[in-house]
Amino acid sequence: MDPNQQDLLANALSSIADAVFITDRAGRIVWTNEAFSRLSGYAAHEALGRSPAMLKSGRQDPEFYRELWQTILAGGVWRGKVVERRKDGSLHTVDETITPLCDAAGNITHFVATLNDVTLRKKEGDREHFLAYHDSLTGLPNRALVLRLLEQALAHCARSGRRLAVLFVDLDHFKSVNDTLGHQLGDLLLAAAAERLRASVRKSDVVGRLAGDEFTVIQTDLVDSRPARALARTLVQALGRPFMLKDREVQAGASVGVSIYPDDGASPEELLQRADLAMYRAKEQGRNRSCFYGASRDPPKGG
């Protein structure tokens, strides 16, 4: 290769947008480009002679690195997504490719690593995935995720012989709040109601927003329906207290319908539908109360 070509290659590697570093066979860094310094925070003189282990975030286990070294020492090209740590301690995600360089005899002498920062792309992807299964206003699981989680919980109940309760929660008088006080206060009411629901359940229970002012709670690992009766009463009381929204006191209340597995259904759709029917019965009886789908399990009036 003539000197002009060598200069061209050197300039290309130095100027390429992706971060690049080269190590010797033992893994000591012998060269870096400017993009590497921008990405990692390490100037060239700080990186030379050091191991790429200085970039480790602790997010990958030892087996990850064993497989990496097995691949490149065997002459193969390794590609993967890696979470790495900058000099300032912050983390970023890169698509990394490591290519062995061989001499004329075929012996590996160096490794070239190229790193493409995909942190923003990963965050955007994570956000898109989150929004696909969560309500953007409250952060609660949406109907699609609720159905999936309920299906998983039912499978566990079938194996363990336990019961579960589905509580369908509908805010009373939400439409009048929205119509008279505006959608902004309506959204604040929904968000505040979601927080009260979260605070009223166990960590093992699921709270979701189905649509509009309709929420659901999945109460798992039950021996009988008594905990569901108690939780329904707790939810009615929690949502019956006034809400302070932008220095304005707002009264809402809630009607709660309850269905029990396996008595009232065996599928997510059946249990949600029957909890919904019980909720409408609670509204017909005067609102701000709970009802069970099975009439014999209806709690006393007012709770």
N, C-alpha and C positions, 0 to 999 in steps of 0.2 A: 504494500500500500504506500503510495507516495505521500510526501509531507502534507500536500494540500488536502488530500482525503482525510488524513489523520486530524488535521485542524478542523475540518468540516464536522467530523464525527464528535470531536471534543466539544465544539461549539453547540452542536445539536443536543448532546446530553446535558450540557450546562444550562441550556435555555429551555429545555422541554418543560411543559406545564406540570407534568406529574413529578413527584418527588422520586429521586433515584439515589441509591447508595450502592457501593461495591465493597464487598468484604473479601479477604483472603480465605483460603480453605479452612482456616481455624476459626473464622467468624469475626475477625477484627476489621473494623471499617477502615478502608484505605482511600475512599473517594466519596464525595457527596456533591450534589448540584445545589443551585440556589433554591429551588423549590423545596428541597428537603429541609433546608434551614428555615424557610417560611412556615412549613408545615409542623416541624418538630420543635422549633424554637432553639435548636442547637446550631451555633455557627460551625463552619467546617472544622476549624481548629479544635473545637470542643468535642467533635464527634470522632475525629481521626484517632485510630488506635484503640477505640472502645468497642465493646460488643453491642449489637443491636438490642441486647437485653435491657439496655437503658430505656428502651421504649415500652417495655412490658407494662401492662395495666393491671395484671392480676386477674383479668376476666377470662383468660384461657388457661386450662389446666395443663399439667406437665405432659399428659398424653398427647395433647394438641401439638406441642413442640417436638415430641418424639417422632410423631408421624411426619411432621414437616422435614426434620433432619433426615429421616430414613429415605424420604422421596428425593431430596436434592443430592444426598451423598451417593445415591444409586444412579445419578445422572438425569433424573427426571425433573420436569418443571413443576413447581408447586404453585397453586393458586388458591386463594381463600380470602374471607372477610375477617379482619382482625381489629379489635379495639386496642388502641395504643395510647400511651400517655405522653403528653408534651412536656417540655422542660418546666413549664409553670404548673404542672400537675393536672391540667385539664385533659379530658379524654376526647378522642375522636375515632371515627371508624374509617378504615381504609380497605379498598380492594387491593390486595397485594399479590404480586407475581414475583417469584424467585427463580432465576435461571442460572444453572451452572455454566461456567466457562471452562473450556478444556484446552490443553496445549496440543501440539502437533502429535504427541504420542497418545492422546486421548485421556490424559490424566486431568482431573478437576483441579484448577488452580484458584479460581475465584467464583464468587456468586454475585449476580446483579439483581438487585431488588427494586422494583418500581411500585410506588404507592399512589393510589388514586383516592383522594379524600371524598368519601360518600356520606359524611356525617349529616349534611343537610338533607340529602336524598333519603337517608334512612329515617330521619325525623319526620319528613313529610310522609313517608310510607307508613310509619308507625301511627301518625296522626290519622291518615286515611283509614287504616285498619281499625283504629279506636272508634272513629265516627261511624264506621259501618255497623258497629255493634253497640254503640252507646248513644244516648240522647245528648245532643250538643248543649242544651240548656242546663240540665242538672248533672250530667256526667253519669247518670244511672244506666244500667243495661237497658237496651231497647227491646221491643217485642221479639225480634229475631233471636237475640241472645237469651232472653228470658225463656223462650221455648226450648232452646238448646240446653240451658242449665236445668230446667225442669225435667227434661228428658233424662239427663244424667242422674238427677236426684231420684227419679222414679226407678231407674235401673238399680241404684244402690238400695232403695227400699225393697225391691223385689228380692234382692240377695239377702238382706238383713232381717226381713220380716217386720221392719218398722213402718210407721205411717208418716205422712207429711200433710201439711195444710197449705192451701193456696188462698190467700186473702186478696180480694179485689177491692181496691180503695178508690172511691170517687169523691172529689171535693164537692161539698154542698155550696150552692150559690156562687160557683166560680164564674158562671156566665154574667151574672149581674155585676160582679167585681170588674170583670173585663170591660163590660159595656159602660159602666158608670165612671170608673176610675182610669180606664185606658189599658192598652196592652202591655205597656211597660210595667205597671204595677201588677198586672196579671202574671207576667213572667217572674217578677220578684216573689209573688205568692207561691208559684209553682216551685221555684228554687228553695224557698224557705220550708215548704211542705216536705220536699225531698229530704232536707236536712233533718227534720223532725222524725221522719220515717227511719232514716239511717240510725238516728240516736236511740230509737225505740226497740231495735232488734238485736239479736246476737250476731257476732261476727260470722257465724256459720250460715246465717240466713241470707237470702237474696232479696234486695229491693230493686224493682225495675219500674220504668215509666213506659206504659203501653201506648198511650196517645193522649193528647190534650191534657185534661186533668185526671186521667185514669192512671193509677199506680197499682203495682202488685207486690206482694211479699210472699216468698216461698219459705215456709217454716219447716225445717227438716228434722229427722231423727226423733220422731214422736212415738210414744207408747200408746197414748190415747188422745182424745181431742181436747183435754183440759188446758194444755198450754196454748192451743189455738184460741180457746175462749178467752183466756187471760190476755193474749196479745191483741185480739180484736178490741177488747175493752181499752187496752193501753193506747192503741192507735186512735180510737175515737176520742179519747180524752186529750191526747197530744195535739191532734188537729183541731180540737174544739176550743183550745185556748186562743186568745186574740194574737194576731201577728202585727208587729210594728214594721211598717214598710214606708221608708222615706218620711219618718216622723208622723205617719198616719196609722191609726189603729184600724185593722181590718179583721172582721170576723168571718170565718168561713165554715168550719166544721167538715165532717166527712161521714159518708155512709160506707160500711164495710160488709162485703159478702164473703162467706167462707165455704170452701169445699174441702173434703178430706179424702185422701187416698188411703185405702182402695174403695171405701164405701161409695163415693160419689163419682168415680171414674178411674180409668187406668191410663189415660193418655193426657199429654199436656193440654191439648185442645179441649177435651171434655172437662177437665178440672177448671180451666180458665172460664169456659162458657158457663159452667154451673155456679162458680163463684160470682160471676157477673150477674146471673139471674138472682142469686141471693142478695147481691148488693141492691138491685132494683126493688126487691121486696123490702129492704131496709128503708129505702127512700119512700115507698108507699106507706110505710108505718110511721112516717113523720121525720125522717132524716136524723142525722147525728146519732146513729146507732148501728149495731151490727146484727146480721142474720146468718145462720148456717143454711146451706142448701138442703140438708136433711132437717125437716121441721122438728124432729125430736131433739135435735141438738141446738135449737135456737136459744141463745142466751136470754136472760130476762130483759124486759123493756128498758131501753136507755143504755144498754151495753152489750 
